[in-house]
Amino acid sequence: MRKVVLYIAMSLDGYIADIDGKVHWLCGEDINNNYMDSYLKFINTVDTVVMGRTTYNQIVNELSPNNWVYNNLTSYVITNTPFKANSKIISTNENVCNLIQKLKKYSGKNIWICGGANIINQLIDKNLIDIYHISIIPTILGNGIKLFDKFSIERKLKLISNNSYNGIVDLVYEHR
């Protein structure tokens, strides 16, 4: 069965965006070295990406305004204001937990949860994330959008791998 993978970067103090929702700080110690070995390996394991509208807007307006970087994936954008998309970008206002449960039943590669925090926390709350791949960026923001919300029950995880490069530490966990 397909797995749901949270693959995301956060600051050392747990933020996925700064106070203004920006991610310009997502780089290692050497800002000229953008090589992310783990991303190149990871992207080949997924065929579907799920994100919120804010994450989608950030990609198309700031990070990659000239081309859609996930052309090889089927992209689902969760939004309360659906927009005209195409066969590879699907705009939906479906409950993200229901969508994930439906997608897991289809055959294919893994499902990537790209962001944002609200979507991620809904999935964690319903125990729908199978693998947590978190890249820790060597930056302390002090404020911003937190990756993890408060939950009523704890989640026990098992470290399955770790890697470091350019000051970034990748931690990969699954449920124990």
C-alpha positions in Angstrom: 0.0 0.0 0.0 1.1 3.5 -0.7 2.6 5.5 2.2 1.9 9.1 3.1 5.2 10.9 3.6 5.7 14.3 5.2 8.8 15.7 3.5 9.5 19.2 4.7 12.2 21.5 6.0 12.0 23.4 9.2 14.3 25.8 11.2 16.2 24.5 14.1 13.5 26.0 16.4 10.6 24.3 14.5 9.3 26.8 12.0 8.4 26.1 8.3 8.1 29.7 7.4 9.1 33.1 8.9 6.6 35.5 10.4 5.7 36.8 6.9 5.3 33.3 5.5 8.5 33.5 3.6 11.1 30.7 3.1 14.1 32.5 1.8 16.1 31.1 4.7 15.8 27.5 3.5 19.4 26.9 2.7 22.4 25.3 4.3 25.6 26.9 5.7 26.9 27.5 2.1 24.1 29.4 0.4 25.7 28.8 -3.0 25.5 25.0 -2.5 21.8 24.1 -3.3 22.5 20.4 -3.8 20.0 18.4 -1.8 20.9 14.7 -2.1 17.9 13.5 -0.1 15.4 15.4 -2.2 16.7 13.8 -5.4 16.3 10.4 -3.9 12.9 11.2 -2.3 11.2 12.6 -5.4 11.6 9.3 -7.2 9.5 7.5 -4.6 6.4 9.7 -5.0 3.8 10.3 -7.8 1.4 12.5 -5.9 1.9 15.7 -3.9 -0.7 17.3 -1.6 -0.4 20.9 -0.5 -2.5 23.8 0.7 -3.3 26.9 -1.3 -0.7 29.1 0.5 2.0 26.6 -0.3 0.8 26.4 -3.9 0.8 30.2 -4.2 4.3 30.4 -2.8 5.6 27.9 -5.3 4.0 29.6 -8.4 4.5 33.2 -7.3 7.9 33.1 -5.5 9.9 29.9 -5.7 9.3 28.9 -9.3 7.0 31.4 -11.1 8.0 30.4 -14.7 7.3 26.6 -14.5 5.5 24.1 -12.3 8.3 22.1 -10.6 6.1 19.1 -10.0 5.2 18.3 -13.6 5.9 14.6 -13.1 3.5 14.4 -10.2 -0.2 14.6 -9.8 -0.7 17.6 -7.5 -3.7 18.2 -5.2 -4.2 21.7 -3.9 -6.5 21.9 -0.9 -8.3 25.2 -1.0 -11.6 26.8 0.0 -11.5 28.8 -3.2 -11.1 26.3 -6.0 -9.3 27.6 -9.2 -9.1 26.4 -12.7 -6.3 23.9 -12.9 -5.3 21.1 -15.3 -5.0 17.3 -15.4 -1.8 17.4 -13.3 -2.9 20.1 -10.8 -6.2 19.4 -9.1 -7.9 22.1 -7.1 -10.2 20.7 -4.4 -12.0 21.7 -1.2 -12.3 18.1 -0.1 -11.3 17.4 3.5 -7.6 16.5 3.4 -8.0 13.4 5.6 -10.7 12.0 3.4 -8.6 12.8 0.3 -5.6 11.0 1.7 -7.6 7.9 2.7 -9.0 7.8 -0.8 -5.6 8.3 -2.5 -4.0 5.5 -0.4 -6.5 3.0 -1.9 -5.2 3.7 -5.5 -2.1 1.9 -6.8 1.0 4.0 -7.3 4.0 5.4 -5.6 4.0 7.2 -2.2 2.0 10.4 -1.5 4.0 13.5 -0.5 2.6 16.0 2.0 4.3 19.2 1.0 2.6 21.7 3.3 1.3 23.8 4.9 1.1 23.4 8.7 -2.7 23.3 8.9 -2.9 20.3 6.5 0.0 18.6 8.1 -1.5 18.9 11.6 -4.9 17.6 10.5 -3.2 14.5 9.1 -1.1 14.0 12.2 -4.2 14.4 14.4 -5.8 11.5 12.4 -2.6 9.5 12.4 -2.4 9.5 8.6 1.3 10.3 8.1 3.4 7.1 7.8 6.8 8.6 7.3 8.2 11.9 8.7 11.2 13.2 6.6 12.2 16.4 8.2 15.2 18.5 7.1 16.5 20.7 9.9 17.9 23.9 8.5 20.7 25.6 10.5 18.7 28.7 11.2 16.9 29.9 14.3 13.9 32.1 13.2 12.5 32.9 16.7 9.0 33.3 15.3 6.9 32.2 12.3 4.7 29.3 11.3 5.3 26.3 13.5 5.4 22.9 11.9 3.8 21.1 14.8 0.6 22.1 16.6 -0.5 20.9 20.1 -2.0 17.4 20.1 -4.1 15.6 22.6 -2.0 12.4 22.3 1.7 11.8 21.7 3.0 10.1 18.7 5.9 7.6 19.2 8.3 7.5 16.3 11.3 5.4 15.4 14.3 6.9 13.6 14.9 5.0 10.4 17.7 7.1 8.9 19.6 10.4 9.3 22.0 12.3 7.1 23.8 15.6 7.2 25.1 17.8 4.4 25.9 21.6 4.2 24.8 22.0 7.9 21.4 20.5 7.1 20.3 17.4 9.1 17.8 15.0 7.5 15.8 12.9 10.0 13.5 10.2 8.8 11.0 8.6 11.2 8.2 6.1 11.1 5.7 5.0 13.7 6.9 2.5 16.3 
